[in-house]
Amino acid sequence: MDKVRRILVYVCKDRAAPQRAQFVQSVTGHFSDCGDDEVQMNCSLERNQFILYRAEEGRGTPLKRPAFCPIKHLSVTEAAAIPLDVQQRGVDVGVAILLQTANQRVLLTRRAKELRIFPNVWVPPGGHLEPDETLLDAGLRELKEETGLRLKPEEVSPKILGLWESVYPPMLSRGLPQRHHIVVYMLLLSSLSHLQLQASLSPSPAEVSGCLWADSRLVRAVVSSVDGEDTEVRLDGLPSSISVSQVSTDGALSDSTLPLTVLVSRAPASGPDVERVSTGTKFALELWLRSLETPDP
């Protein structure tokens, strides 16, 4: 039994009453007519239920799963092998914050290596939605808890960039699904530069082992490294190492560098995971690049 009541995903189709999404059900696939890995959705948060319903083409928010999504490829036999307590979990809701600075950089954090899920992987700050929170409240709370940055709702301009269907482990070749989330990637625009925000960074070492402020050139290289594909990575003349802040066990920050090759690494199909930018984060960063090209009026 969970200590805290969890906010779960509900799906609403063909004007029927919302139904709780099942753990072994692909939410993206539920709304996809032709097995597509991306659909246009609307979402709402009502009475602690996160409800998803189909939007008209071009008028919603993209919901995407990777082509290798474990739930998508789960056989009946494999689904039956998942422990009953896991099968009964439902689909959780997460909120991740893409914090864009005044000089157009976004904050990425490396998850602590001791974490059970996606350790040592680079992601935006984020976490679970809690009862009676708004999506923005949850994002700002997680941002403060993980990075020490305290932003007020009136100080940011929030916008939902996209929804990502996240499963852990991320590939069936690495084990049966243990966690299933819909992650809401929310863009927040700050009026401060990354140097001004850096001065207020105070990450939690239990959750974060490194921080970096990525500009659009670095982001383009990261998103060109498509997980599950063998496409060419576009480095665009970037230096071989990137400036990052390392977080010590007592929370102190120190300047360091990280090989660029780490940030353009792909998710391995088998064996232990590697330090990399998560697949869902690449999806969100690609949407961020598009937002820079076509800003809201």
N, C-alpha and C positions, 0 to 999 in steps of 0.2 A: 504494500500500500504506500503510495507516495505521500510524503509529509505535507506537501503543498499541492493544492488542487491545480491540475494542469489545464492550460487552454489548448483545446484540440481543434483540428480542422473538420469542418462540415462541408459537404458538397450539395449543391442545389442544381438540379437538372430538369429541364422541361417543366418548369414552374411547380415541381413537386416540393413537398416540405423538405427542409435541409436534413440530410442524413449524415451521421458520423462516418468519416472516412475510415476505412479499415486499414490496419497496418500492412497487410499484404496486397493492398490495392494501389496501383499507380494512379495518383491524383491527376497527373497530366494525361495519362491514357484514358481516364474516365471521361474526359471532355474532348478527346481527340477523335475525329471521325475516321481518319485514315491512318492511325498509328503514328501521327506526327509527334515529334519530341518538343514542340512548342505550340502553345495555344494562347489566345487573347482572353484575359479574364477580368472580371470585376471582383472586388472583395469588400467585405464589411465585417465589423466586429460588433456583435449584438449579444448581450447577456452572456458574456464570456465564451461565446462561440465565434470562431473565425470561419466565416462562410464564404465559399467560392462559388461563383456562377459565371457562365460563359458570357463574353462580351461580343458586340458586333466587331467584325474584322476592322482592325486599325483604330479602334476606339477604346481599347482596354489596356491592361497591363500584361506584359508577356509573362507567362508561366512556362518554365522550361525544365526538362530533365536531360541528363547526358544520354547519349546513344547507348552507353553501357550500363545504364541504371539497373541495379540488381533486381529491383521489384519488377521492372519491365520484363526481365528475362527469367523470372522465377518459375520453375516448373511446379506442378501440383505436388510432386514428391518432395521437392525442396521446401515448399511452403509448409507442408505437413511436418517437416523436421524442425521447424522453428519452435522453440519452447512456447508453451501455451501462455505464460505470463507476458512474453514478448508480443505474441500475436494479438493479445488483448489490449495492448498499449494505445492503439489508435495512432494518429499522425499529429505530432507536436508542432507548435508554432514558434519560430525564432525570428528575431529582428536583428539585422546587421546594419551598421551606420557607415555610409561613405561620407566622411567629413571632408568637404571641399574648402580649401583655404581661399583667401582673397587673391592669392597668386596662383591659383589653379593647381594645387597639389592635393592628394588624398592620403589619409593615414591608413597604413597597414600595420598589423601587429602579428608577431609570431607566437602561436600558442605554446604554452610551457610544455616541455617534453614529458612531464609527469602526468599530463591530462590523459584520460582514457580514450577520448574521441578526438581524432585528427591531431595528435600531438606533433609539435614542431612544424606545423603548417601555417603559412601566412594567410591571414584573413582580415577583414575589417573588424573593429570592436563589435560585439553583439552577444546575444544570449536569449534565453527563454522569455516569452511573454508571460507575465504573472496576472492572476485574477484582478479585475477591475482597473487594469492599466490600459491606456491608449497605446497605440504602436509607437508614437513619439515619446511618451513617458518611458516606455520600456527601453527604447533606444538610448535616450539620455541617461537613464539609470545605469545601463550596461557600460556606456561610454565612461561614466564617472567611476564605476567600480573597477573597470579594467585599466583605465589610463589616467585617472585622476582629473580629467578635464571636466569642469563643471560648466555646462552651457544651459541657459534658460530657454524655454520654448519660444519666447519672444525674440531671442537673439539669433534664431536660425530660420531658414526658409525650407521647410520639409517637403519632400516629394518622393513618392514611391517609384523607384526605378523599375523593379522587376521582382518576380517571385521565382524561387528556385526549389526544386524537389530534391532534397538531400537525403541520402541513405548512407549509413555506416555499418560495415565497411563499404567503400564506394564501388567495389566490383565483386561479383559472385566468386571469382577466382580467388578471392582473399577471405572468403567465409560468408556464412549466411547473415542476412540483415539483422542488426541489433537495435538500430535507431532509425527513425523515419520522420523527417521534418519537412515543412514548407517554411523556407526562410524568406522573410520580407526584407529586401534591400532598399533602404531608405537613404536618399541623398539629403544632406544638410549643408547649407551654404553659410559659411562663417565670414564675417567682415574682417577677420584677423589673418595675418600671414602665417605660414608654417613656422617661421622663427618665433613669432609672438606666442603661438600655441605651444611650441616646443618648450618654452620657458615654464609652462604650467604642467607639463607631463610628469606624472608620478605613477607609473604603472604598478599593478599588483603582480609581484613575482610568482604568486601561485597560479596565475593565469597567463601572464605575458612574459616572454623572454627576450623580445626585441621589438623595435618600432622603426618604421621608415616613412618618409614623406615622398610619395611617388608622383613624378610629373607625367605629362601626357606622353613624352617620348619613351619613358620606361614602361608605362602602361601598354603602349602599342606593342612593344617587344613581348611583354608578358602574355597578352591575349593572342599573339600570333602562335604561341606554343600550345596548340590545341590538344587537350588530353584525348587519348584513344586514336589519334591520327599521327601520320608521319609527315606533316607539312613542314615547310621551311620556316625557321624562326627568323623574323626580321629584327636585326639588332640596331639598324639605323645609325651606325657609328657611335654607339654608346660605349662608355669606358668599360673595362673588364671587371671593375668592382664598383659597388654602390655603397654610399654612406648610410650607415644604420646606427641606431642607439641600442647597445646591449643593456639588458636589465640584470643586475646581480641578484643574488638570493635575498639581499636585504632591501631591494628595490632601487638601489642607486643606478644612475644612468652613466654610461661611458661611450665615447665615440669609437666606432669600429667600422669595418668594411665587410661586405659580403660579396662573394663572386657573383657576377651577373648570371652565370650558368645555373646557379641555385634557383633564381627567380624565374627562369624560363624552363625549369625541369618539368617533365610530364609525370602524371600519376602512373606508377608502375602497375602492370597487369597482375603481377604476382610477387611474392616475397614481401619483405618489410617495406613500409612506406619510406619516402625520402622527403627531405625539406624542400618545399615547393609552395607555390601559390595554389590555393584550392580551386577546384574546377568551378564551383559556384561563384567564387570571387572573380574568376576570369570572365564569367558571364556578366556579373555586375559591372566590372570595369569596362567591358565592351559597351554596355549601355551608357556608362558615364562618358565615354568618348563621344558617343552619338549626341549626348546632351550638350557637350561643348560645341559641337558642330551646328546644332539646331536649338539654341537656347529658347526658353519660353518667352513669348512676347511680353 
